[in-house]
Amino acid sequence: MRKILLLALTMTFVAACTDYKAQINDAHEEFSSVEVYVNKTGIPCGDLWCGPVKQKKIDTGESKGHWGSYVDNNDGGNSYFTWDDASSRTLSSVLAEKLTNAFFRVGGTFHLGDGYKYAYASIIAEFGRVTDASAWGGVCVVYYSTAPVRLYLSFATAGDYGYDMPYVDLPATTNTTTIFYEVILYDEYEIFNASWNQFVQEGWYQKPIDPVAAASELSALDFQFKNSISISTMGGYEGQTAGKFSIYSIGRYGTCR
Protein backbone atom coordinates (compact mmCIF):
# COMPACT_ATOMS: atom_id res chain seq x y z
CA MET A 1 0.00 0.00 0.00
CA ARG A 2 2.84 2.39 0.89
CA LYS A 3 4.53 1.65 -2.45
CA ILE A 4 1.32 2.34 -4.34
CA LEU A 5 0.78 5.60 -2.45
CA LEU A 6 4.39 6.65 -3.00
CA LEU A 7 4.09 5.84 -6.71
CA ALA A 8 0.87 7.86 -6.98
CA LEU A 9 2.45 10.85 -5.23
CA THR A 10 5.52 10.62 -7.47
CA MET A 11 3.38 10.51 -10.61
CA THR A 12 1.33 13.49 -9.39
CA PHE A 13 4.52 15.45 -8.69
CA VAL A 14 5.98 14.61 -12.13
CA ALA A 15 2.74 15.62 -13.84
CA ALA A 16 2.67 18.89 -11.93
CA CYS A 17 6.28 19.61 -12.86
CA THR A 18 5.59 18.78 -16.50
CA ASP A 19 2.55 21.09 -16.52
CA TYR A 20 4.58 23.85 -14.85
CA LYS A 21 7.38 23.44 -17.41
CA ALA A 22 4.83 23.64 -20.21
CA GLN A 23 3.43 26.87 -18.77
CA ILE A 24 6.93 28.32 -18.46
CA ASN A 25 7.78 27.28 -22.03
CA ASP A 26 4.53 28.78 -23.34
CA ALA A 27 5.21 32.01 -21.51
CA HIS A 28 8.78 32.11 -22.76
CA GLU A 29 7.66 31.43 -26.33
CA GLU A 30 5.06 34.20 -26.15
CA PHE A 31 7.61 36.63 -24.67
CA SER A 32 10.21 35.70 -27.26
CA SER A 33 7.82 36.01 -30.20
CA VAL A 34 6.92 39.55 -29.18
CA GLU A 35 10.22 40.88 -27.88
CA VAL A 36 12.64 39.29 -30.35
CA TYR A 37 10.81 39.85 -33.60
CA VAL A 38 9.24 43.25 -33.01
CA ASN A 39 12.25 44.87 -31.32
CA LYS A 40 14.90 43.45 -33.65
CA THR A 41 13.08 44.12 -36.93
CA GLY A 42 11.70 47.45 -35.82
CA ILE A 43 8.55 46.82 -37.87
CA PRO A 44 5.46 48.29 -36.14
CA CYS A 45 2.53 46.09 -35.14
CA GLY A 46 -1.17 46.87 -35.34
CA ASP A 47 -3.54 45.17 -32.93
CA LEU A 48 -5.43 42.97 -35.44
CA TRP A 49 -2.59 41.10 -37.13
CA CYS A 50 1.20 41.41 -37.14
CA GLY A 51 3.59 39.49 -39.38
CA PRO A 52 6.75 40.27 -37.36
CA VAL A 53 5.42 38.22 -34.42
CA LYS A 54 4.41 35.46 -36.85
CA GLN A 55 0.75 35.83 -35.91
CA LYS A 56 -1.36 33.02 -37.35
CA LYS A 57 -4.86 34.51 -37.21
CA ILE A 58 -6.44 37.93 -37.70
CA ASP A 59 -7.81 38.61 -34.23
CA THR A 60 -10.57 41.19 -33.68
CA GLY A 61 -11.04 40.21 -30.05
CA GLU A 62 -14.44 38.77 -30.97
CA SER A 63 -13.38 36.36 -33.69
CA LYS A 64 -10.35 35.02 -35.51
CA GLY A 65 -10.04 35.04 -39.28
CA HIS A 66 -7.39 34.39 -41.89
CA TRP A 67 -5.86 35.76 -45.09
CA GLY A 68 -7.24 34.88 -48.51
CA SER A 69 -6.93 36.02 -52.11
CA TYR A 70 -9.18 36.48 -55.12
CA VAL A 71 -8.42 37.37 -58.74
CA ASP A 72 -10.47 38.17 -61.84
CA ASN A 73 -10.62 34.63 -63.29
CA ASN A 74 -14.41 34.44 -62.93
CA ASP A 75 -14.71 37.62 -65.02
CA GLY A 76 -12.62 36.21 -67.83
CA GLY A 77 -9.39 37.69 -66.52
CA ASN A 78 -5.98 36.11 -66.11
CA SER A 79 -4.46 38.07 -63.23
CA TYR A 80 -2.52 36.22 -60.55
CA PHE A 81 -0.19 36.53 -57.57
CA THR A 82 3.33 35.21 -57.14
CA TRP A 83 4.00 34.97 -53.40
CA ASP A 84 7.35 35.43 -51.70
CA ASP A 85 7.84 31.66 -51.55
CA ALA A 86 7.65 31.57 -55.39
CA SER A 87 4.22 29.85 -55.40
CA SER A 88 1.19 31.24 -57.23
CA ARG A 89 -1.63 29.34 -55.58
CA THR A 90 -4.61 30.89 -53.80
CA LEU A 91 -3.67 32.46 -50.48
CA SER A 92 -4.85 30.35 -47.54
CA SER A 93 -4.29 30.33 -43.79
CA VAL A 94 -1.60 27.66 -44.27
CA LEU A 95 0.23 29.63 -46.95
CA ALA A 96 -0.10 32.91 -45.02
CA GLU A 97 1.43 31.24 -41.97
CA LYS A 98 4.27 29.92 -44.11
CA LEU A 99 4.93 33.41 -45.51
CA THR A 100 4.89 35.14 -42.13
CA ASN A 101 7.12 32.49 -40.58
CA ALA A 102 9.68 32.97 -43.32
CA PHE A 103 9.33 36.66 -44.22
CA PHE A 104 7.35 38.43 -41.41
CA ARG A 105 4.69 39.43 -43.95
CA VAL A 106 2.09 38.46 -46.50
CA GLY A 107 3.62 39.59 -49.75
CA GLY A 108 4.90 38.97 -53.23
CA THR A 109 4.12 40.29 -56.70
CA PHE A 110 0.73 40.95 -58.29
CA HIS A 111 0.32 40.44 -62.05
CA LEU A 112 -2.64 42.15 -63.74
CA GLY A 113 -3.62 40.28 -66.88
CA ASP A 114 -5.05 41.46 -70.18
CA GLY A 115 -8.08 39.18 -70.24
CA TYR A 116 -10.42 41.56 -68.43
CA LYS A 117 -10.84 45.30 -68.97
CA TYR A 118 -11.04 46.01 -65.23
CA ALA A 119 -8.33 43.60 -64.14
CA TYR A 120 -7.86 43.16 -60.40
CA ALA A 121 -6.16 41.01 -57.80
CA SER A 122 -7.28 41.07 -54.15
CA ILE A 123 -5.73 40.15 -50.83
CA ILE A 124 -8.43 39.72 -48.21
CA ALA A 125 -8.11 39.97 -44.43
CA GLU A 126 -11.13 37.98 -43.27
CA PHE A 127 -12.47 38.44 -39.74
CA GLY A 128 -14.21 35.09 -39.35
CA ARG A 129 -17.56 36.70 -38.65
CA VAL A 130 -19.40 40.02 -38.99
CA THR A 131 -17.93 42.54 -36.56
CA ASP A 132 -19.13 45.91 -35.32
CA ALA A 133 -15.95 47.89 -35.99
CA SER A 134 -17.57 51.34 -35.90
CA ALA A 135 -15.91 52.19 -32.56
CA TRP A 136 -12.43 51.50 -33.99
CA GLY A 137 -12.43 54.93 -35.60
CA GLY A 138 -10.81 53.47 -38.73
CA VAL A 139 -7.92 51.19 -39.62
CA CYS A 140 -4.16 51.29 -40.01
CA VAL A 141 -1.85 49.35 -42.30
CA VAL A 142 1.91 48.78 -42.27
CA TYR A 143 2.82 48.02 -45.86
CA TYR A 144 5.09 48.37 -48.88
CA SER A 145 3.80 48.61 -52.44
CA THR A 146 5.19 49.79 -55.76
CA ALA A 147 1.65 50.69 -56.90
CA PRO A 148 -1.44 52.24 -55.27
CA VAL A 149 -3.68 49.84 -53.34
CA ARG A 150 -7.43 50.35 -53.06
CA LEU A 151 -8.66 49.20 -49.64
CA TYR A 152 -12.36 48.29 -49.52
CA LEU A 153 -14.62 47.71 -46.54
CA SER A 154 -16.33 44.38 -47.14
CA PHE A 155 -19.54 44.39 -45.10
CA ALA A 156 -22.44 42.03 -44.52
CA THR A 157 -25.12 43.76 -46.63
CA ALA A 158 -22.80 44.87 -49.44
CA GLY A 159 -25.03 43.03 -51.93
CA ASP A 160 -27.84 45.47 -51.17
CA TYR A 161 -25.54 48.23 -52.45
CA GLY A 162 -24.42 46.42 -55.58
CA TYR A 163 -21.07 45.75 -53.86
CA ASP A 164 -20.24 49.44 -54.25
CA MET A 165 -18.18 49.23 -51.07
CA PRO A 166 -16.53 52.22 -49.35
CA TYR A 167 -12.81 52.45 -50.09
CA VAL A 168 -9.70 54.48 -49.47
CA ASP A 169 -6.56 54.55 -51.61
CA LEU A 170 -3.21 53.66 -50.09
CA PRO A 171 -0.51 55.39 -52.14
CA ALA A 172 2.48 53.63 -53.60
CA THR A 173 5.30 53.75 -51.08
CA THR A 174 8.12 56.12 -51.89
CA ASN A 175 10.97 54.50 -49.95
CA THR A 176 12.43 51.62 -51.95
CA THR A 177 15.17 50.73 -49.45
CA THR A 178 15.62 47.03 -48.66
CA ILE A 179 16.90 45.93 -45.26
CA PHE A 180 18.44 42.71 -44.00
CA TYR A 181 17.37 41.28 -40.65
CA GLU A 182 19.35 38.11 -39.98
CA VAL A 183 18.71 36.22 -43.24
CA ILE A 184 15.44 38.02 -44.04
CA LEU A 185 15.27 40.71 -46.70
CA TYR A 186 12.38 43.13 -46.29
CA ASP A 187 11.32 46.39 -47.90
CA GLU A 188 11.11 49.69 -46.04
CA TYR A 189 7.55 50.01 -44.80
CA GLU A 190 5.14 52.91 -44.45
CA ILE A 191 2.30 53.34 -41.96
CA PHE A 192 -1.11 54.40 -43.27
CA ASN A 193 -4.02 55.46 -41.05
CA ALA A 194 -7.53 56.02 -42.42
CA SER A 195 -10.53 57.09 -40.38
CA TRP A 196 -13.93 55.75 -41.40
CA ASN A 197 -15.01 59.13 -42.77
CA GLN A 198 -12.16 58.99 -45.30
CA PHE A 199 -13.77 56.00 -47.02
CA VAL A 200 -15.99 56.78 -50.02
CA GLN A 201 -17.96 54.76 -52.55
CA GLU A 202 -17.09 54.70 -56.23
CA GLY A 203 -20.71 55.71 -56.84
CA TRP A 204 -21.59 53.63 -59.86
CA TYR A 205 -24.50 51.86 -58.08
CA GLN A 206 -25.92 55.19 -56.83
CA LYS A 207 -27.05 53.87 -53.46
CA PRO A 208 -25.01 55.52 -50.71
CA ILE A 209 -24.05 54.01 -47.39
CA ASP A 210 -22.37 55.84 -44.55
CA PRO A 211 -18.89 54.31 -44.06
CA VAL A 212 -19.46 54.09 -40.30
CA ALA A 213 -22.61 52.04 -41.01
CA ALA A 214 -20.55 49.76 -43.28
CA ALA A 215 -17.94 49.45 -40.53
CA SER A 216 -20.65 48.42 -38.06
CA GLU A 217 -21.11 45.18 -40.01
CA LEU A 218 -17.57 44.64 -41.23
CA SER A 219 -16.54 41.16 -42.34
CA ALA A 220 -13.20 41.77 -44.10
CA LEU A 221 -10.67 44.27 -45.38
CA ASP A 222 -10.14 43.85 -49.12
CA PHE A 223 -6.84 45.11 -50.59
CA GLN A 224 -7.18 45.41 -54.37
CA PHE A 225 -4.62 46.06 -57.07
CA LYS A 226 -6.49 47.34 -60.13
CA ASN A 227 -5.69 48.64 -63.58
CA SER A 228 -8.76 50.91 -63.47
CA ILE A 229 -7.53 53.31 -60.78
CA SER A 230 -6.87 56.66 -62.42
CA ILE A 231 -7.95 59.47 -60.13
CA SER A 232 -6.22 62.82 -60.10
CA THR A 233 -5.13 62.65 -56.47
CA MET A 234 -3.21 59.44 -57.11
CA GLY A 235 -1.90 60.21 -60.56
CA GLY A 236 -3.31 56.89 -61.72
CA TYR A 237 -1.45 53.87 -62.95
CA GLU A 238 -3.25 52.83 -66.11
CA GLY A 239 -1.27 50.12 -67.84
CA GLN A 240 0.30 48.91 -64.61
CA THR A 241 0.72 45.18 -65.14
CA ALA A 242 2.79 44.06 -62.17
CA GLY A 243 4.09 45.31 -58.87
CA LYS A 244 5.68 44.23 -55.62
CA PHE A 245 3.88 44.49 -52.28
CA SER A 246 4.16 43.49 -48.62
CA ILE A 247 1.55 43.70 -45.86
CA TYR A 248 3.30 43.61 -42.49
CA SER A 249 0.46 44.48 -40.16
CA ILE A 250 -3.12 45.75 -39.82
CA GLY A 251 -4.88 47.24 -36.85
CA ARG A 252 -7.48 49.58 -35.48
CA TYR A 253 -6.91 53.27 -36.20
CA GLY A 254 -3.74 54.54 -34.56
CA THR A 255 -2.49 51.17 -33.23
CA CYS A 256 0.21 50.57 -35.86
CA ARG A 257 3.25 51.71 -33.91
C-alpha positions in Angstrom: 0.0 0.0 0.0 2.8 2.4 0.9 4.5 1.7 -2.5 1.3 2.3 -4.3 0.8 5.6 -2.4 4.4 6.7 -3.0 4.1 5.8 -6.7 0.9 7.9 -7.0 2.4 10.8 -5.2 5.5 10.6 -7.5 3.4 10.5 -10.6 1.3 13.5 -9.4 4.5 15.4 -8.7 6.0 14.6 -12.1 2.7 15.6 -13.8 2.7 18.9 -11.9 6.3 19.6 -12.9 5.6 18.8 -16.5 2.6 21.1 -16.5 4.6 23.8 -14.9 7.4 23.4 -17.4 4.8 23.6 -20.2 3.4 26.9 -18.8 6.9 28.3 -18.5 7.8 27.3 -22.0 4.5 28.8 -23.3 5.2 32.0 -21.5 8.8 32.1 -22.8 7.7 31.4 -26.3 5.1 34.2 -26.1 7.6 36.6 -24.7 10.2 35.7 -27.3 7.8 36.0 -30.2 6.9 39.5 -29.2 10.2 40.9 -27.9 12.6 39.3 -30.4 10.8 39.8 -33.6 9.2 43.2 -33.0 12.3 44.9 -31.3 14.9 43.5 -33.6 13.1 44.1 -36.9 11.7 47.5 -35.8 8.5 46.8 -37.9 5.5 48.3 -36.1 2.5 46.1 -35.1 -1.2 46.9 -35.3 -3.5 45.2 -32.9 -5.4 43.0 -35.4 -2.6 41.1 -37.1 1.2 41.4 -37.1 3.6 39.5 -39.4 6.8 40.3 -37.4 5.4 38.2 -34.4 4.4 35.5 -36.9 0.7 35.8 -35.9 -1.4 33.0 -37.4 -4.9 34.5 -37.2 -6.4 37.9 -37.7 -7.8 38.6 -34.2 -10.6 41.2 -33.7 -11.0 40.2 -30.0 -14.4 38.8 -31.0 -13.4 36.4 -33.7 -10.3 35.0 -35.5 -10.0 35.0 -39.3 -7.4 34.4 -41.9 -5.9 35.8 -45.1 -7.2 34.9 -48.5 -6.9 36.0 -52.1 -9.2 36.5 -55.1 -8.4 37.4 -58.7 -10.5 38.2 -61.8 -10.6 34.6 -63.3 -14.4 34.4 -62.9 -14.7 37.6 -65.0 -12.6 36.2 -67.8 -9.4 37.7 -66.5 -6.0 36.1 -66.1 -4.5 38.1 -63.2 -2.5 36.2 -60.5 -0.2 36.5 -57.6 3.3 35.2 -57.1 4.0 35.0 -53.4 7.4 35.4 -51.7 7.8 31.7 -51.5 7.6 31.6 -55.4 4.2 29.9 -55.4 1.2 31.2 -57.2 -1.6 29.3 -55.6 -4.6 30.9 -53.8 -3.7 32.5 -50.5 -4.8 30.3 -47.5 -4.3 30.3 -43.8 -1.6 27.7 -44.3 0.2 29.6 -47.0 -0.1 32.9 -45.0 1.4 31.2 -42.0 4.3 29.9 -44.1 4.9 33.4 -45.5 4.9 35.1 -42.1 7.1 32.5 -40.6 9.7 33.0 -43.3 9.3 36.7 -44.2 7.4 38.4 -41.4 4.7 39.4 -44.0 2.1 38.5 -46.5 3.6 39.6 -49.8 4.9 39.0 -53.2 4.1 40.3 -56.7 0.7 40.9 -58.3 0.3 40.4 -62.0 -2.6 42.2 -63.7 -3.6 40.3 -66.9 -5.0 41.5 -70.2 -8.1 39.2 -70.2 -10.4 41.6 -68.4 -10.8 45.3 -69.0 -11.0 46.0 -65.2 -8.3 43.6 -64.1 -7.9 43.2 -60.4 -6.2 41.0 -57.8 -7.3 41.1 -54.2 -5.7 40.1 -50.8 -8.4 39.7 -48.2 -8.1 40.0 -44.4 -11.1 38.0 -43.3 -12.5 38.4 -39.7 -14.2 35.1 -39.4 -17.6 36.7 -38.6 -19.4 40.0 -39.0 -17.9 42.5 -36.6 -19.1 45.9 -35.3 -16.0 47.9 -36.0 -17.6 51.3 -35.9 -15.9 52.2 -32.6 -12.4 51.5 -34.0 -12.4 54.9 -35.6 -10.8 53.5 -38.7 -7.9 51.2 -39.6 -4.2 51.3 -40.0 -1.8 49.3 -42.3 1.9 48.8 -42.3 2.8 48.0 -45.9 5.1 48.4 -48.9 3.8 48.6 -52.4 5.2 49.8 -55.8 1.6 50.7 -56.9 -1.4 52.2 -55.3 -3.7 49.8 -53.3 -7.4 50.3 -53.1 -8.7 49.2 -49.6 -12.4 48.3 -49.5 -14.6 47.7 -46.5 -16.3 44.4 -47.1 -19.5 44.4 -45.1 -22.4 42.0 -44.5 -25.1 43.8 -46.6 -22.8 44.9 -49.4 -25.0 43.0 -51.9 -27.8 45.5 -51.2 -25.5 48.2 -52.4 -24.4 46.4 -55.6 -21.1 45.8 -53.9 -20.2 49.4 -54.3 -18.2 49.2 -51.1 -16.5 52.2 -49.4 -12.8 52.4 -50.1 -9.7 54.5 -49.5 -6.6 54.6 -51.6 -3.2 53.7 -50.1 -0.5 55.4 -52.1 2.5 53.6 -53.6 5.3 53.8 -51.1 8.1 56.1 -51.9 11.0 54.5 -50.0 12.4 51.6 -51.9 15.2 50.7 -49.4 15.6 47.0 -48.7 16.9 45.9 -45.3 18.4 42.7 -44.0 17.4 41.3 -40.7 19.4 38.1 -40.0 18.7 36.2 -43.2 15.4 38.0 -44.0 15.3 40.7 -46.7 12.4 43.1 -46.3 11.3 46.4 -47.9 11.1 49.7 -46.0 7.5 50.0 -44.8 5.1 52.9 -44.4 2.3 53.3 -42.0 -1.1 54.4 -43.3 -4.0 55.5 -41.0 -7.5 56.0 -42.4 -10.5 57.1 -40.4 -13.9 55.8 -41.4 -15.0 59.1 -42.8 -12.2 59.0 -45.3 -13.8 56.0 -47.0 -16.0 56.8 -50.0 -18.0 54.8 -52.5 -17.1 54.7 -56.2 -20.7 55.7 -56.8 -21.6 53.6 -59.9 -24.5 51.9 -58.1 -25.9 55.2 -56.8 -27.0 53.9 -53.5 -25.0 55.5 -50.7 -24.0 54.0 -47.4 -22.4 55.8 -44.6 -18.9 54.3 -44.1 -19.5 54.1 -40.3 -22.6 52.0 -41.0 -20.6 49.8 -43.3 -17.9 49.5 -40.5 -20.6 48.4 -38.1 -21.1 45.2 -40.0 -17.6 44.6 -41.2 -16.5 41.2 -42.3 -13.2 41.8 -44.1 -10.7 44.3 -45.4 -10.1 43.9 -49.1 -6.8 45.1 -50.6 -7.2 45.4 -54.4 -4.6 46.1 -57.1 -6.5 47.3 -60.1 -5.7 48.6 -63.6 -8.8 50.9 -63.5 -7.5 53.3 -60.8 -6.9 56.7 -62.4 -7.9 59.5 -60.1 -6.2 62.8 -60.1 -5.1 62.7 -56.5 -3.2 59.4 -57.1 -1.9 60.2 -60.6 -3.3 56.9 -61.7 -1.5 53.9 -63.0 -3.2 52.8 -66.1 -1.3 50.1 -67.8 0.3 48.9 -64.6 0.7 45.2 -65.1 2.8 44.1 -62.2 4.1 45.3 -58.9 5.7 44.2 -55.6 3.9 44.5 -52.3 4.2 43.5 -48.6 1.6 43.7 -45.9 3.3 43.6 -42.5 0.5 44.5 -40.2 -3.1 45.7 -39.8 -4.9 47.2 -36.8 -7.5 49.6 -35.5 -6.9 53.3 -36.2 -3.7 54.5 -34.6 -2.5 51.2 -33.2 0.2 50.6 -35.9 3.2 51.7 -33.9 
